[in-house]
Amino acid sequence: MPMMPNWGGSWGGGFWFGPVLMILFWLIIIVGAVFIIYALVNPQRSVPPSAEESALEILKSRYAKGEISKEEFEEKKKDLA
């Protein structure tokens, strides 16, 4: 009968190696899932405005969404001109 390695470590005693790899595997899966969920929940923070979009277009968009008042819009528009 051929010789088989025993749990005592005739092949280096790596009994702890398997559980550590399993913990690392699940840790990577969990961290990846958290990043994906965060990116889906907060799309504005993960995607910056395009480089081609001008400051005036961004200002108009913010005014249209109601993020700034008409007074703020006019003031900032004058600053850009």
N, C-alpha and C positions, 0 to 999 in steps of 0.2 A: 504494500500500500504506500502511495506517495506521502511525503511529509507535508503537513499543512501548518501554516503559522498559527501560533496560539495567541490568546488575548493578552498574555503577559508581555509580549513585545519582541518576539524573535525578528519582527520586521520593523523595529524601531519603537515599539510601544505607543503607537499613535491612536490609542483608544479615544482620546479627547478630540481628535481632529475632525471626526464626522459631526458631532454636535456643534462645534464652533462654526463649521461651514454651513450647517442648517440655520443657525442663528443669523449669520451674515446674509444668507440668501433671503430670509424673510425680512430682515431689516432693509435691504435694498428694495424689495418689493413694496414695503409699506412707505418708505420715503418717496419712492417714485409715484405711488398713488396719491400721496399728499400734494406733491408738486403739480400733478395733473389736475387734481380737484381745485387747487388754488388758482391755477391758470384759467380754468373754466369759470370760476366764480368771479374773478376780477380781470375781465378781458382788457379793460382800459389801461390797467397798470402794466400788463405784460406786452402790449403792443403799442409802441410809441407812434406819434403822428408821422406821416410820411414826410420825407425831406422836401418834396415838391410843394407841399401845402404851405402857402404863405401865411404870415402872421395875421393879415387881414381876414383871410378865409377862416382861420382858427377863431378869431374874434367874432366873426359873423355866426359861426357855428355855436359858440358858447352863448351868444345872445339869443339865438333861435331856440336853444335848449332851455333857456330861462336861468342859466347859471349866473348871469350878470344882468344888472338893470340897464335901462335905456341911458341913464346918465353916465354909468360906467362905460357903456359901449361908446358913446359919443366922446367921452374924455380920452379913452384909449385910442380911438380912431384918430383923434387930433394928434396924439403922441406919435402915431405911426406915420403920419403924413409928413 
